[in-house]
Amino acid sequence: MIAIARSAVKSSASVIDKVRTPPTGVTILIYHRVGAGSGGEMDLPPEAFDIQLQWLNEQRQVITLDDAVDLVTGNTDRQVTGREVALTFDDGTEDWVDNVLPALERHHTPAAFYVATSFISQSSAAAPALSWSGLGELASSNLVTIGSHTHGHMLLDRLDADRTAQELDRSIDLLEEHTGSTPQHFAYPKAVLGSPAAEAAVRSRFRSAVIAGTRPNPLGTDPFRLHRSPIQASDDQRWFQKKAAGGMRAEDDLRRTANRLRYRGLES
Ligand SMILES: [Zn+2]
């Protein structure tokens, strides 16, 4: 029943795209896990991820997150063509080293990883955690950009300015200590923006920040409100290709309405 509802939402979103054509921009995809065996929507089978990487390299242009920021802010001589895609991963699980990095290396494809530093070495029921040495291995690849996802995966709209600053600085310090470089990019946990003060704290510490939204980022997009499109296990190749082309925004609009109710009263 849930699968049928999901597929109906995807079909409707695809029809809405035909009426409301997505703008030409850089598309940023969100992944979480690959082959972690959790059976969740944000845990892709390794074969599916492999096929996606192959398709992206044939049909699109996969760029680094830094290049994506340069393109949308006009900080480059190059123009946005609409073919550019950046890959991002959230949270911090062992499969990043076991499955994701080898796949990226096979396809010579760059990706960014937003780490919630409290998750490191703290395995959850959903998936074994990334270790500090795993993070170091990931960070040493020239295909990889490491970003911050707060320390405790905190929803910033529930924290005051001091707690927000602590959350950001703790994660920055730990990432510096274990990767040898300062993270330049930030992902809001669950795509929840904070208060204006929290957002100012993010803007003063990073080069960019990402939310959700499932739509492309045209030239002139605020680099601290970059939209991303989540790739789910239920996205077959057809839905994946539509998302990689910046489509399927209506699916996100519906999910956001549902999440607003779900996250009421939660902290992280
Ligand atoms: Zn997260």
Residues whose N, C-alpha, C, O or C-beta is under 5 A from the ligand:
A	BS01	ZN	D90 D91 P189 K190
